[in-house]
Amino acid sequence: MEKIKIIPIEMGSKQYEDEMKLRTEVLRKPLGLSYSAEDLIKEIDDIHLGAFIKNELVGCLLLRPQLYGVMKMRQVAVAEKFQGKKVGTKLVKFAEVLAKKMGYAKFELHSRESSITFYKALGYEAYGEIFEEVMIPHQKMCKQL
């Protein structure tokens, strides 16, 4: 497979438009949902990261700083044809290194039930009960960096 390049994405850029298309296709469309203006306004201070292969966005995730040295990882999406090819793994590991350099000590996330195994393989631990978010079961997970 071609080399994966991970870079920040600026809101309002062409890359951001591609990010929104990817997130909609992977995370919202299967649920019959779309993003509202209110959803997107809440992301204004998030760190958007994109994984690119030959200038094509193939994966993305968002980081939202929390209190007490915690970084929340959100909206992890990988294009269907690139799933299972280490794009998500590389994105998450890149995000962990970045957060650690920024002084964060812990990652938290809400994993879809279908992705719990993926995060466990990367060292994340599940805690609490399964709960519903955007109409589907999720699990809280965390990892010390």
QUINORBEL-V90833 format. One record per run of one state. SS is the DSSP state (h for helix, s for strand, l for the rest). FROM is the first residue (numbers start at 1). LEN is the number of residues. If there is no record, write none. Layout:
SS,FROM,LEN
SS,FROM,LEN
//
This chain:
l,1,4
s,5,5
l,10,4
h,14,18
l,32,5
h,37,5
l,42,5
s,47,7
l,54,2
s,56,10
l,66,4
s,70,9
l,79,1
h,80,3
l,83,4
h,87,15
l,102,4
s,106,7
h,113,9
l,122,3
s,125,9
l,134,2
s,136,9
l,145,1
//
